[in-house]
Amino acid sequence: MSPVPPSTPPAPSVSPSTLFSTSQYLYQYLPQCPPSVPPPVSSQHPPSTPPVSPSAPPSTPPVPPQCLPVPPQFPQHPPVSSQHAPQCLPVPPQCPPVSSQHVPVPPQLPQYPPAPSQLPQYLPQYPPVPSNPPSSQGPAPPPPPDSPRCPPTPGVPGDEVGPPPAKRCRQAPSDQDRGPPAASRWVTAQWGGGGHPWVLGVPTVPPLPPHTLWCPRSPPPLDPSQYDPARSGYHPLQDACWGHGQRWGGAEFGEGGLKIIETLSNFLRSVLALSPGELLPCLRLCLNRPGAPSEGLELGIGESLLTRALAQATGRQLAQIRSEAQDKGDLGLVAESSRCTQRTVVAPAPLSAAGVLGKLREMATMSGNASANKKIGIIKGLFVACRHSEARYLVRSLSGKLRIGLAEQSVLTALAHAVALTPPGQGWPPAVLDAGQGMAPEARRAWLEEQSRILKQTFCELPDYAAIVPVLLEHGLEKLPQHCGITPGVPLKPMLAQPARGVGELLKRFEEAAFTCEYKYDGERAQIHVLESGAVFIYSRNQENTTAKYPDLVDRIPKVLKPGVRSCILDAEAVAWDRTTRQIQPFQVLMTRKRKDVDAAAIKVQVCLYAFDLLYLNGEPLVRQPLSARRKLLRESFEEVEGEFVFATSADTRSAEEVSEFLDKAIKASCEGLMVKTLEVDATYEIAKRSHKWLKLKKDYLDGLGDTLDLVVIGAYLGKGKRAGIYGGFLLACYDEESEEYQSICKIGTGFTEESLEKHYGFLKEHVLAQPRPYYRWDSGAAPDRWLAAVQVWEVKCGDLSISPVYRAAVGLVSGEKGISLRFPRFLRVREDKKPEEATSSTQVLGRGWGGTGAGMGLCCFSPPYNCFLLPC
């Protein structure tokens, strides 16, 4: 995507009306003479030279000494009639005579900072006026020696007063390079400061394309295809591919952890310096999210719809596109190669970050029978405007798989570095482009790490870019925590627990601290927000707005609030409840409840809310208070109602026998197990973190891996014998966040009933792929009979982990080119509450192997030197 002028340009840009009046002001210095008709002499300006010699070429009319011709096709200029040749307008007395190589610049030209007193008196013409047209005044006088061509930019080398270096002002080809003169043409110069066109009446030859004149205040932009934010010694202005006040179009990023952070940081520094208004759209597109998770914006665009749109945009047959997509394994590459066959009468406007994001949000809000055709129309328009590699990434973005290697933590780190190094809000031109310049490497690294910590901590408490970015631009990074914090209505990522394999482990970990045990309920995490207005919102563990799924809870919450509670954020578990037997029902029963448009009167599956933490109360965040204090406030702020709103059952204990007895009670009460939490020491609520301050203990954990894994189904094996005609086994994968790929981890075939296999077959056969996705990482030794789209997450239990040359999970991180696989995997259930991208990551798999959660757990079958740092098997 290449830069385009903004619809509402930021300061110091000018509005179209102002630009028009400015252009009219320029006409006071230019005659209104069509190039094909010699201009008559104005009565106010008698000629000072004899007429042009008859031997002069008729195709090249003479140019009056104080006038330059204005193109009749210039839209803002009144049309010129060939029967009525207008008179040359007088030159104001305060303006010096106009030479054949200079045009006076009006001092109040708004596109051109700084103050009028600092403006240059003359502006060099590019390309220079050909010397061939006859002139009666002889050679043009040279410009005044003390007139600078371009104003200086503070803090930028080479911007001293005087002729600028060749690399800073682009010169047009010489007369010799251009060949003989021809009919007059009109060149548009681009003023560097404001990004608005200014027409100069400079005759040139037809073969020469329009040139761009840039002053050092806005360095000449690079060709977008040559833009490289990863270059060493990156300069936010000189190395950018767009100008000040313009909208950013796009960039490609390389691979590699630290390098990609540096690359993205450099790019964002240019955005901050040149186009700060584009920062939020750029972040959204880098993360491939049209909005915050709580907005619930889903594009709803499948491969079939994308293929149809691409076929209509390119004129190719659907069969051709599908065949090529199978060969290349990436519809984005097909779109990129198909772009060159398109032709349009009028070139479409270049794509911009804000423009593309707006179209994505528009499609995400469409619904109804006609929405598919409307989406195809929008996608076609985007395809036609794509340039370079834009079509490839547009298709990937629409399909939900951008695959540029940017995890959210990397984006936050890069944003923090960018804002620290190139502070926003400096005006134009920015005085500070690298605030860390001159620091020692270690000091610079420590400083940037602290800036990243500030931003990440703030983002944990207010995970909304739309709220954080404006504050960053106005107040900077240091003051961000003062203006952004926990806010009811903005969901937080919940604190999660580490698994424990036995009572002995948790006693050892908490031997120096008081702790409490709570029942671990088998339900759905529910974060309840009560606003000052009385509105109630419910969010899932993934920050999705599930308020419409629980209208009964929305009605119930205000009734259990005690007097004095105006606003709060509550952490709880929504559990299916049988009112007849007064017992908890399994998680699978809860999943049968409708997710959208639920009618409270028609609800069949009743829900009881089990509250266990309070994060915010009456304008005060509580996450930095210990659990004991938060629990006390929770019980003081709400009333229990049996079967509707209940506090989690808990017991403060210190002995192994009491913990074991309490675990047995939890299992008998239809719970999964226990949650064990510190009460006083290290007992704060750690947002968005899986912490060792909380441990989860299940009955199944007492032997085996110690925890279950949530894995994605990416392949199926045809059944044999009793399983003939259906799928008898499946290939599972974990998700790697950095590479955005699914890595094979095991083949599973146990834990299923005949009924469940039939059900899985009926669902998965609708998602069969002709080829594996390019973001699947697998080995031919475990290739399935059928490849499946990554659409479903399964909870799996296993005996242990092992190193495997066949499976690709965490490949290369522990044993050369080998990966990690599961030993004795067993299917437990479908996790309908999780998206494929929320499956267990390869980092989590690796951590469970050698990060350790207790004695007796670890990766087996390692060869030295790896077993030296692993827990014994």
Secondary structure, 3 states (H helix, E strand, C coil): CCCECCCCCCCCCCCHHHHHHHHHHHHHHCCCCCCCCCCCCCCCCCCCCCCCCCCCCCCCCCCCCCCCCCCCCCCCCCCCCCCCCCCCCCCCCCCCCCCCCEEECCCCCCCCCCCHHHCCCEEECCCCCCCCCCCCCCCCCCCCCCCCCCCCCCCCCCCCCCCCCCCCCCCCCCHHHHCCCCCCCCEEEECCCCCCEEEECCCCCCCCCCCCCCCCCCCCCCCHHHCCCCCCCCCCCCCCCCCCCCECCCCCCCCCHHHHHHHHHHHHHHHHHHCHHHHHHHHHHHHCCCCCHHHCCCCCCCHHHHHHHHHHHHCCCHHHHHHHHHHHCCHHHHHHHHHHHCCCCCCCCCCCHHHHHHHHHHHHCCCCCCHHHHHHHHHHHHHHHCCCCHHHHHHHHHHCCCCCCCCHHHHHHHHHHHHHHCCCCCCCCCCCCCCCCCCCHHHHHHHHHHHHHHHHHHHHHCCCHHHHHHHHHHHCCCCHHHHCCCCCCCCCCCCEEEECCCHHHHHHHCCCCCEEEEEECCCEEEEEEECCCCCEEEECCCCCECHHHCHHHHHHHHHHECCCCCCEEEEEEEEEEECCCCEECCHHHHCCCCCCCCCHHHCCCEEEEEEEEEEEECCEECCCCCHHHHHHHHHHHECCECCCEEECCEEECCCHHHHHHHHHHHHHCCCCEEEEEECCCCCCCCCCCEEEEEEEEEHHHHCCCCCCEEEEEEEEEECCHHHCCCEEEEEEEEEECCCCEEEEEEEECCCCCHHHHHHHHHHHHHHEECCCCCCEECCHHHCCCEEECCCCEEEEECCEEEEECCCCECCCCCECCEEEEEECCEEEEECCCCCHHHCCEHHHHHHHHHHCCCCCCCEECCCCCHHHHCCCC
